[in-house]
Structure formats: C-alpha cells, structure tokens
Amino acid sequence: MADVINVSVNLEAFSQAISAIQALRSSVSRVFDCLKDGMRNKETLEGREKAFIAHFQDNLHSVNRDLNELERLSNLVGKPSENHPLHNSGLLSLDPVQDKTPLYSQLLQAYKWSNKLQYHAGLASGLLNQQSLKRSANQMGVSAKRRPKAQPTTLVLPPQYVDDVINRIDRMFPEMSIHLSRPNGTSAMLLVTLGKVLKVIVVMRSLFIDRTIVKGYNENVYTEDGKLDIWSKSNYQVFQKVTDHATTALLHYQLPQMPDVVVRSFMTWLRSYIKLFQAPCQRCGKFLQDGLPPTWRDFRTLEAFHDTCRQ
C-alpha cells in the first residue's frame, strides 16, 4: 500500500509540475507583452508611467511566484530510474529513500565491476596460455644440478641499444616527443608528450615497460626534488581512465622475444590519443558519456570507444 501511495503522489506532483510550467510560460509571455505594448491609454505622461510600472511589477511577481511553485514541485517529482539490464532488480530503483537504502546503486556498481573483472581476467588467461609452463617427463627426471639455467638475455640489453630504439620511435611520430632519462642507473624513464593533450611517464626495465602514468598536458609531472613523479595519479578522471587502459595495453602487447616491437606497438597505440577530445565514440556516435570522452582505444583498429560502449 505504501508503494502505491508513493507512486500516486509522484504522479500527482508530475502533473502539477506540467501545469506549473504552462503557467510560468504564460507569465513570461505577459511580461513581454507588457514591454511590447509600452505606455498607453492614459492622458498624462505621469499617469502612463505609473500604470506601466504597476502592470510590469505585477507581471514580474507572477513570474517569480510561478517559478517558485515549479521548483517546489520539481523536488517532489524525484529522479527517474536508471535503465540497466539488471532485470527485476531494477524495481529497487523505485524506492524513494535512496539515502537510507542505496541497494540499487550498489548493484549497478557491482555489475560494472564484475564486467571489468571478467574482461581483464580473460586477457590475463590468454596471456598465460601463450606461455609454455608444462614440463616433459624427461625434464622432470633430470636432477637440479644438470638442469640448465635459462639466461635472461632479453632483459639485459645495452643502454645504447635502448637509446637507439627510443630515438627511432621518436622520429616515427612527429606529434609525439620522447625525453629519456636514467635517474636510477641503467633503467630508463620516458616522458612522452603527445601534442598538447597529455603527458605519459613510462618506467622501463631495459626494453620492458613496467609502469605508465598518464596526466594532463598542464599537470605537474615532477616531484619537489625535480624527479619524475611515478606514483601520483592524475587529478582528472579522464586521464585516470586512460592510465587504466594503458596498463591493460601493457598486458596485451607481450612479445618477450622482440621487446622493441612491443615498445613500438605500445607507442603506436598511445599515439591514437592525439584526438582524445575530438574523436566520437564509434558505437554510440557521442563525444561525451557521463561527462567523459571516449577513453578506450581498440588494440588493433585504434578506434575510439567509451568505456561502457566497448563491451
């Protein structure tokens, strides 16, 4: 019974709000009609001015009264329920007391989180399946002393070779500038500036990328002692999203035998963000969704998608 009463009250307020909008439009129309007609129908100038001012004030008071009534009714209407594929649980959005029972919003958040978890788990599973982790029966029978140790040759590359690869990539993309530094020894750190859109801090171990942090073009990327800040995230949600997608791209571009190809592929993918605020979503065709531009770039086609449209 309580649900029926709440729904009828909301519908009644909605009907009254429509009537209030019509009344407000009529009041505004009378104000402009008063201004259009001006001062007339009085013999003296003083009489015309007084009549015009009194009539104009009455119309303004009517507009103010109708506007206050509309604002009062708009608070009674409530917010519309959000359309989401949660089946019958969507009926929870009809609960008018969202502050005390925010169950529906929590369900939406859990639904989006589980979708992202499933997607990233699929990527991790595909990468792990590519690695040869099985041992043959002969290898299991060999003693630990005779078993040869794998030499990490791909992890130990001369700094000159790393510099040469980075310089070649820098020359490939004119709108992208790459500044290489080694503040902690042989490990390189890159500051990638993509036009006037964003800056990316890339922490490398030889030619393997360990970490990326994406920040806005005007954000500070240095600490107080003048070193690159590899821990602080961006102050803007759009670049935090791009940082998460860049971390996912690092898991996608994996080829241990050819690390230079991995770095070049990642930089090519990163270059697609040159039109972060100009390219529309390829699925919905919109530039903004929930106040954010399309932050996802497809790993193969480099097409732009919103985070929710890519699934």
C-alpha positions as CSV (number, residue, x, y, z in Angstrom):
1,M,0.0,0.0,0.0
2,A,2.9,2.4,0.8
3,D,4.4,1.8,-2.7
4,V,1.0,2.7,-4.3
5,I,0.7,5.9,-2.3
6,N,4.2,7.0,-3.1
7,V,3.7,6.4,-6.8
8,S,0.4,8.3,-6.8
9,V,2.0,11.3,-5.0
10,N,4.8,11.4,-7.5
11,L,2.4,11.2,-10.5
12,E,0.3,14.0,-9.0
13,A,3.3,16.1,-8.4
14,F,4.4,15.5,-12.0
15,S,1.0,16.5,-13.3
16,Q,1.1,19.7,-11.2
17,A,4.6,20.4,-12.4
18,I,3.4,20.4,-16.0
19,S,0.7,22.8,-15.2
20,A,3.2,25.0,-13.4
21,I,5.4,25.1,-16.5
22,Q,2.4,26.2,-18.6
23,A,1.6,28.9,-16.0
24,L,5.2,30.1,-16.0
25,R,5.3,30.3,-19.8
26,S,2.1,32.3,-19.7
27,S,3.5,34.7,-17.1
28,V,6.7,35.2,-19.1
29,S,4.6,35.9,-22.2
30,R,2.6,38.6,-20.3
31,V,5.9,40.3,-19.3
32,F,7.0,40.6,-22.9
33,D,3.5,41.7,-24.0
34,C,3.7,44.4,-21.4
35,L,7.0,45.5,-22.7
36,K,5.8,45.4,-26.3
37,D,2.6,47.5,-25.6
38,G,4.5,50.1,-23.6
39,M,2.8,53.1,-22.0
40,R,-0.7,54.0,-23.4
41,N,-4.3,54.5,-22.6
42,K,-3.6,57.4,-20.1
43,E,-4.0,61.1,-20.8
44,T,-0.9,62.4,-18.9
45,L,2.7,61.1,-19.1
46,E,2.9,60.6,-15.4
47,G,-0.2,58.5,-15.4
48,R,1.1,56.3,-18.2
49,E,4.4,55.8,-16.4
50,K,2.7,54.8,-13.1
51,A,0.3,52.4,-14.8
52,F,3.1,50.8,-16.9
53,I,5.3,50.3,-13.8
54,A,2.5,48.9,-11.7
55,H,1.5,46.5,-14.5
56,F,5.1,45.4,-15.2
57,Q,5.7,44.8,-11.4
58,D,2.5,42.6,-11.2
59,N,3.7,40.5,-14.2
60,L,7.2,40.1,-12.6
61,H,5.7,39.0,-9.3
62,S,3.6,36.4,-11.2
63,V,6.7,35.0,-12.9
64,N,8.5,34.8,-9.5
65,R,5.5,33.1,-7.9
66,D,5.2,30.5,-10.8
67,L,8.9,29.8,-10.8
68,N,8.9,29.2,-7.0
69,E,6.0,26.8,-7.4
70,L,7.7,24.9,-10.2
71,E,10.9,24.5,-8.1
72,R,8.8,23.2,-5.2
73,L,7.0,20.6,-7.4
74,S,10.3,19.5,-9.1
75,N,11.6,18.4,-5.7
76,L,8.5,16.2,-5.2
77,V,8.7,14.5,-8.6
78,G,12.0,12.7,-7.9
79,K,14.7,11.3,-10.1
80,P,13.8,8.8,-12.9
81,S,15.1,5.3,-12.5
82,E,18.3,4.4,-14.5
83,N,17.7,1.9,-17.3
84,H,20.1,-1.0,-16.8
85,P,20.0,-4.8,-17.7
86,L,19.5,-6.0,-14.1
87,H,16.1,-7.5,-14.8
88,N,13.7,-7.4,-11.9
89,S,16.2,-5.8,-9.6
90,G,15.6,-2.6,-11.5
91,L,12.4,-2.3,-9.5
92,L,14.6,-1.4,-6.5
93,S,15.2,2.0,-8.2
94,L,11.5,2.9,-7.4
95,D,12.4,3.2,-3.7
96,P,12.1,6.9,-2.9
97,V,14.5,6.7,0.1
98,Q,17.8,6.3,-1.8
99,D,19.9,7.7,1.1
100,K,18.8,5.0,3.5
101,T,18.6,2.1,1.1
102,P,21.1,2.6,-1.7
103,L,20.8,-1.0,-2.8
104,Y,20.1,-0.4,-6.5
105,S,23.1,1.9,-7.0
106,Q,25.4,-0.6,-5.2
107,L,24.1,-3.3,-7.5
108,L,24.9,-1.2,-10.6
109,Q,28.4,-0.6,-9.3
110,A,29.0,-4.3,-8.6
111,Y,27.6,-5.2,-12.0
112,K,30.1,-2.8,-13.8
113,W,32.9,-4.0,-11.6
114,S,32.2,-7.7,-12.3
115,N,32.2,-7.0,-16.1
116,K,35.6,-5.3,-15.9
117,L,36.9,-8.1,-13.8
118,Q,35.7,-10.7,-16.3
119,Y,37.3,-8.8,-19.2
120,H,40.7,-8.4,-17.5
121,A,40.7,-12.0,-16.3
122,G,40.1,-13.1,-19.9
123,L,43.1,-11.0,-21.1
124,A,45.3,-12.5,-18.3
125,S,44.2,-16.0,-19.1
126,G,45.0,-15.6,-22.8
127,L,48.5,-14.3,-22.0
128,L,49.2,-17.1,-19.5
129,N,48.1,-19.7,-22.1
130,Q,50.7,-18.4,-24.5
131,Q,53.5,-19.2,-22.1
132,S,54.9,-22.7,-22.1
133,L,54.7,-23.7,-18.4
134,K,54.5,-27.5,-18.8
135,R,57.5,-29.8,-18.3
136,S,58.1,-33.1,-20.0
137,A,58.7,-36.3,-18.2
138,N,62.4,-36.3,-19.2
139,Q,62.9,-32.8,-17.8
140,M,61.3,-33.9,-14.5
141,G,63.7,-36.7,-14.3
142,V,66.8,-34.6,-14.7
143,S,68.4,-33.5,-11.4
144,A,68.6,-29.9,-10.4
145,K,72.3,-29.8,-10.9
146,R,72.2,-30.9,-14.5
147,R,69.2,-28.8,-15.4
148,P,70.4,-25.8,-17.4
149,K,69.5,-22.4,-16.2
150,A,67.8,-20.1,-18.6
151,Q,69.8,-16.9,-19.1
152,P,67.7,-13.8,-19.2
153,T,69.4,-12.4,-22.3
154,T,66.4,-10.3,-23.4
155,L,66.4,-8.5,-20.0
156,V,70.0,-7.4,-20.2
157,L,70.3,-5.1,-23.2
158,P,73.0,-2.4,-23.7
159,P,71.8,1.1,-22.8
160,Q,73.0,2.3,-26.3
161,Y,70.6,-0.2,-27.9
162,V,67.7,1.0,-25.8
163,D,68.5,4.6,-26.7
164,D,68.6,3.8,-30.4
165,V,65.2,2.1,-30.3
166,I,63.6,5.1,-28.4
167,N,65.2,7.6,-30.8
168,R,63.8,5.7,-33.8
169,I,60.3,5.6,-32.3
170,D,60.6,9.4,-31.5
171,R,61.3,10.1,-35.2
172,M,58.4,8.0,-36.3
173,F,55.8,10.3,-34.7
174,P,56.3,14.0,-35.2
175,E,53.4,15.0,-32.9
176,M,55.0,12.9,-30.1
177,S,58.1,13.9,-28.2
178,I,60.0,11.4,-26.0
179,H,62.5,12.6,-23.4
180,L,64.7,9.7,-22.0
181,S,66.4,9.9,-18.6
182,R,68.2,7.4,-16.3
183,P,67.9,8.8,-12.7
184,N,68.4,5.4,-11.0
185,G,71.2,3.8,-13.1
186,T,70.6,1.8,-16.2
187,S,66.8,1.7,-16.1
188,A,65.3,4.2,-18.4
189,M,62.4,6.5,-17.7
190,L,60.5,8.2,-20.5
191,L,58.4,11.4,-20.5
192,V,56.2,11.2,-23.5
193,T,54.4,14.4,-24.5
194,L,51.5,13.8,-27.0
195,G,50.8,17.2,-28.7
196,K,49.0,19.4,-26.2
197,V,46.7,16.7,-25.0
198,L,48.6,14.6,-22.3
199,K,51.9,13.5,-20.9
200,V,52.8,10.0,-20.1
201,I,55.5,8.8,-17.6
202,V,56.9,5.4,-18.8
203,V,59.0,3.4,-16.4
204,M,61.1,0.8,-18.2
205,R,63.3,-2.1,-17.3
206,S,65.7,-2.5,-20.2
207,L,63.1,-2.5,-23.1
208,F,60.3,-3.8,-21.0
209,I,57.7,-1.4,-19.8
210,D,56.9,-1.8,-16.1
211,R,54.5,1.1,-15.4
212,T,52.8,4.0,-17.0
213,I,51.1,7.1,-15.6
214,V,49.0,9.4,-17.8
215,K,48.5,13.0,-16.8
216,G,47.1,16.1,-18.4
217,Y,49.3,18.4,-20.5
218,N,49.2,21.2,-17.9
219,E,49.7,18.9,-14.9
220,N,53.0,18.8,-13.0
221,V,54.9,15.6,-13.6
222,Y,57.8,16.3,-11.3
223,T,58.4,16.0,-7.6
224,E,59.8,18.7,-5.4
225,D,63.4,17.4,-6.0
226,G,63.0,17.6,-9.8
227,K,62.5,13.9,-10.5
228,L,59.7,12.4,-12.4
229,D,56.7,11.6,-10.2
230,I,56.0,7.9,-10.9
231,W,53.5,7.4,-8.0
232,S,51.0,10.3,-8.0
233,K,48.0,9.8,-10.3
234,S,46.3,12.5,-12.3
235,N,43.8,14.9,-10.8
236,Y,41.4,14.4,-13.7
237,Q,39.2,11.3,-14.1
238,V,39.6,11.2,-17.8
239,F,43.4,10.7,-17.5
240,Q,42.9,8.2,-14.7
241,K,40.8,6.2,-17.1
242,V,43.5,6.4,-19.8
243,T,46.1,5.2,-17.2
244,D,44.0,2.1,-16.5
245,H,43.6,1.4,-20.3
246,A,47.4,1.9,-20.8
247,T,48.0,-0.7,-18.1
248,T,45.7,-3.1,-19.9
249,A,47.6,-2.4,-23.2
250,L,50.8,-3.4,-21.5
251,L,49.3,-6.8,-20.8
252,H,48.1,-7.1,-24.4
253,Y,51.3,-6.2,-26.2
254,Q,53.5,-9.0,-25.0
255,L,56.3,-10.5,-27.1
256,P,59.4,-11.3,-25.0
257,Q,61.5,-12.3,-28.0
258,M,61.1,-8.9,-29.7
259,P,60.8,-6.2,-27.0
260,D,61.5,-3.4,-29.4
261,V,58.3,-4.4,-31.4
262,V,56.3,-4.3,-28.1
263,V,57.5,-0.8,-27.3
264,R,56.8,0.4,-30.9
265,S,53.3,-1.1,-30.8
266,F,52.5,0.4,-27.5
267,M,53.7,3.9,-28.6
268,T,51.5,3.5,-31.8
269,W,48.5,2.7,-29.6
270,L,49.3,5.6,-27.3
271,R,49.6,8.0,-30.3
272,S,45.9,7.3,-31.1
273,Y,45.0,9.6,-28.1
274,I,46.1,12.6,-30.1
275,K,42.4,13.2,-30.7
276,L,41.2,12.2,-27.2
277,F,38.8,15.2,-27.1
278,Q,37.9,15.3,-30.8
279,A,37.0,11.7,-31.8
280,P,33.5,10.5,-31.2
281,C,32.6,7.0,-30.0
282,Q,32.4,4.5,-32.9
283,R,29.4,2.8,-31.3
284,C,27.1,5.4,-29.9
285,G,28.5,8.4,-32.0
286,K,28.6,10.7,-29.0
287,F,31.5,12.8,-27.8
288,L,30.7,12.7,-24.1
289,Q,29.1,10.0,-21.9
290,D,28.8,10.6,-18.2
291,G,30.9,13.7,-18.8
292,L,33.9,11.8,-20.2
293,P,35.1,11.5,-23.8
294,P,35.8,8.1,-25.4
295,T,38.9,6.9,-23.4
296,W,39.2,3.4,-24.8
297,R,41.2,2.7,-28.0
298,D,40.9,-0.7,-29.7
299,F,44.2,-2.5,-29.7
300,R,44.0,-3.5,-33.4
301,T,42.0,-0.8,-35.1
302,L,42.8,2.1,-32.7
303,E,39.1,3.2,-32.9
304,A,37.7,5.3,-30.0
305,F,35.0,3.9,-27.7
306,H,33.5,4.8,-24.4
307,D,34.4,2.5,-21.6
308,T,30.8,1.1,-21.5
309,C,30.4,1.0,-25.3
310,R,33.4,-1.2,-26.0
311,Q,31.8,-4.3,-24.3
